[in-house]
Amino acid sequence: MIEHHLEIATPDGSMNTFYVHPEEGGPHPAVLFYMDAPGKREELHDMARRIAAVGYCVVLPNLYYRRTPEFLMERTEEGMKRMFEMMDHLSNALIARDTGALLAFVDSRPEIDHSRVGAVGYCMSGPFVVTAAAHYPQRLSCIASIYGARMVTDQPDSPHRVLDKVKCESYFACAEIDHYAPREMIDTLEASLRQAGTKYRLDWYPGAQHGFAFPQRKGIYDQPSAERHWERLFDLFDRNLRR
């Protein structure tokens, strides 16, 4: 595989990005990998490598680039406060702009098949993949939200309110133990999915906690659930991104 640490121009500045893709056999489909709240880090780089290893060009941007090129969350009270401040400065509107820049980058790369683009988001980025699909319905072929938070809000651009604009297949992985995405929120989301008539699959992960897919999340990482999520994710990509 080939790895790059590069800058992607956006309307708001320069978005530092980790980009990894197979060395041969292209053009390959693209996967936009939207980070979780603790930020772009080596743990996510490894996950991007796992996706790239099976034949995808993976683009993992630092969504906090407007504030800092690097964010390392400390698991202290002050560190958590800082993380939520970073998380709260983002919005679905900003992510829609950033997604436009990511798609322009995809279109500029000869090793990518520009007609095949998927997206995956974890935690805070669950809403962002829905936003991406709603704003670019002709570009996104599939999306996956893994224990997405804030999937139902009172804002007009809440994910559950824009599902009628999502034309691709969606996958939602939901942890049974998740105070960021409790059962009642997911029930509302699923009711909205049914009403919108969009193609989707929603799975519950029994006994799993929010963050179960991250190997470095001590006490939370659950290998069987993590591997199940990989199976579902690769099945989704295979169905929608492979010729």
C-alpha positions in Angstrom: 0.0 0.0 0.0 1.0 3.6 -0.5 0.5 6.2 2.2 0.4 10.0 2.0 0.1 12.8 4.6 -1.2 15.7 2.5 -3.2 18.9 2.5 -6.6 19.3 0.9 -7.7 22.8 0.1 -11.2 23.8 1.4 -13.1 27.1 1.4 -12.0 27.5 5.0 -8.3 26.6 4.8 -6.1 23.5 4.4 -7.3 20.2 5.7 -4.5 17.9 6.7 -5.4 14.4 5.6 -4.1 10.8 5.8 -4.6 9.0 2.5 -3.8 5.3 1.9 -4.4 3.2 -1.2 -3.3 0.0 -2.9 -0.2 0.1 -4.9 -1.6 -1.8 -7.9 -4.7 -2.8 -9.7 -6.5 0.5 -9.8 -8.5 2.5 -10.3 -10.1 1.6 -7.0 -13.3 2.8 -5.2 -12.9 5.6 -2.6 -13.9 5.5 1.0 -14.2 8.8 2.9 -13.4 8.1 6.6 -14.8 10.7 9.0 -13.0 10.6 12.3 -14.6 10.4 15.8 -14.4 13.1 18.4 -10.9 12.2 19.8 -9.5 13.2 16.5 -7.4 11.9 13.6 -4.7 9.6 15.1 -2.7 6.5 14.5 -5.5 4.2 15.7 -7.7 5.5 12.9 -4.8 5.4 10.4 -4.6 1.6 11.2 -8.3 1.2 10.6 -7.9 3.1 7.3 -5.1 0.8 6.3 -7.4 -2.2 7.0 -10.0 -0.8 4.6 -7.3 0.0 2.0 -5.8 -3.5 2.2 -8.9 -5.0 0.6 -8.9 -2.7 -2.4 -10.1 0.9 -1.5 -8.5 4.3 -1.6 -9.2 5.7 1.9 -9.3 9.4 2.7 -9.1 10.3 6.4 -9.2 14.1 7.0 -8.6 16.1 10.2 -12.0 17.7 10.6 -10.6 20.0 13.3 -8.3 21.7 10.8 -10.0 25.0 11.3 -8.7 25.1 14.9 -5.6 22.9 14.9 -3.6 20.6 12.6 -3.2 18.1 15.4 -5.5 17.2 18.3 -4.5 14.7 20.9 -7.2 14.1 23.4 -6.2 13.5 27.0 -8.5 11.3 29.0 -8.8 13.7 31.9 -11.7 16.0 32.9 -10.0 19.0 31.2 -9.2 16.8 28.2 -12.8 15.7 27.8 -14.0 19.3 28.1 -11.5 20.3 25.3 -12.7 17.5 23.1 -16.3 18.6 23.4 -15.3 22.1 22.6 -13.6 20.9 19.4 -16.6 18.7 18.6 -19.1 21.5 19.1 -17.4 23.9 16.7 -18.3 21.6 13.8 -21.7 21.6 12.1 -23.4 19.6 9.4 -23.1 22.7 7.1 -19.3 22.8 7.6 -19.0 19.1 7.0 -21.0 19.5 3.7 -18.4 22.0 2.6 -15.6 19.8 3.6 -17.2 16.8 1.8 -17.2 18.9 -1.4 -13.5 19.4 -1.0 -12.9 15.7 -0.4 -14.9 14.8 -3.5 -12.8 17.3 -5.5 -9.7 15.5 -4.2 -11.1 12.1 -5.2 -11.8 13.4 -8.7 -8.2 14.6 -9.0 -6.6 11.2 -8.3 -6.0 8.8 -11.2 -5.8 5.7 -8.9 -9.5 6.3 -7.9 -12.6 5.3 -9.8 -14.5 8.6 -9.3 -17.9 6.9 -9.8 -17.6 4.7 -6.8 -17.4 6.6 -3.4 -18.6 5.4 0.0 -18.3 6.8 3.5 -17.9 5.7 7.0 -18.2 7.7 10.2 -17.7 6.8 13.9 -19.4 8.5 16.9 -19.6 12.2 16.2 -19.3 11.5 12.5 -22.4 9.3 12.3 -24.4 12.4 11.4 -21.7 13.6 9.0 -22.0 10.6 6.7 -25.8 11.2 6.5 -25.1 14.8 5.7 -22.6 13.8 3.0 -25.1 11.5 1.4 -28.0 14.1 1.6 -25.9 16.8 0.0 -24.2 14.7 -2.6 -26.8 12.0 -3.5 -25.3 11.5 -6.9 -21.8 10.9 -5.6 -22.2 8.7 -2.5 -22.9 5.0 -3.3 -23.2 3.9 0.4 -22.6 5.2 3.9 -22.1 3.6 7.3 -22.6 5.1 10.7 -20.9 3.3 13.6 -22.4 4.1 17.0 -23.3 7.5 15.6 -24.1 10.2 18.2 -26.5 13.1 17.7 -28.5 11.3 15.1 -31.7 12.9 16.3 -31.7 16.6 17.3 -34.2 19.5 17.1 -32.2 21.2 14.3 -33.6 21.3 10.7 -30.5 19.5 9.4 -30.7 16.7 11.9 -29.8 13.4 10.2 -33.3 12.0 10.8 -34.9 15.0 9.0 -32.8 14.7 5.8 -33.1 11.0 5.1 -35.5 11.6 2.2 -32.5 13.1 0.4 -30.3 10.0 0.9 -30.4 7.9 -2.2 -27.8 5.3 -1.4 -27.7 2.3 0.9 -27.0 3.0 4.6 -25.8 0.9 7.5 -26.2 1.8 11.2 -24.3 -0.1 13.9 -25.8 0.6 17.3 -24.2 -0.3 20.7 -26.6 -1.7 23.3 -24.8 0.4 26.0 -24.6 3.9 24.6 -25.6 7.1 26.5 -24.6 9.1 23.4 -27.1 7.2 21.3 -29.7 5.7 23.6 -32.4 3.3 22.5 -35.1 6.0 22.2 -32.9 8.0 19.8 -32.3 5.0 17.6 -36.0 4.1 17.6 -36.7 7.6 16.3 -34.0 7.3 13.7 -35.3 4.0 12.5 -38.9 5.3 12.3 -37.6 8.1 10.1 -35.6 5.7 7.9 -38.8 3.7 7.3 -40.8 6.8 6.5 -38.1 8.1 4.1 -38.2 4.7 2.3 -34.4 4.7 1.9 -32.5 1.4 1.7 -30.9 0.7 5.1 -29.8 -1.9 7.6 -29.7 -1.2 11.3 -28.0 -3.7 13.7 -27.8 -3.8 17.4 -24.6 -5.0 19.1 -25.7 -6.8 22.3 -23.6 -6.0 25.3 -21.3 -3.7 23.4 -20.5 -0.2 24.6 -20.1 3.1 22.6 -16.6 2.9 21.1 -16.5 -0.9 20.9 -14.7 -0.9 17.5 -11.6 1.0 18.7 -8.8 -1.4 19.7 -7.1 1.1 22.0 -10.3 1.9 24.0 -9.4 -0.1 27.1 -12.3 -1.6 28.9 -14.6 -0.8 25.9 -13.1 -2.5 22.9 -15.0 -5.7 22.2 -13.3 -7.8 19.6 -16.3 -10.0 18.5 -18.4 -6.9 18.0 -15.6 -5.1 16.3 -15.1 -7.9 13.9 -18.8 -8.1 13.2 -18.8 -4.4 12.3 -15.9 -5.0 9.9 -17.8 -7.9 8.3 -20.9 -5.7 7.9 -18.8 -2.7 6.6 -17.0 -4.8 4.0 -20.3 -6.4 2.8 -21.8 -2.9 2.4 -18.8 -1.7 0.4 -18.7 -4.9 -1.7 -22.3 -4.6 -2.7 -22.2 -0.9 -3.6 -18.6 -0.1 -4.6 -17.4 -3.2 -6.5 -18.1 -3.5 -10.2 
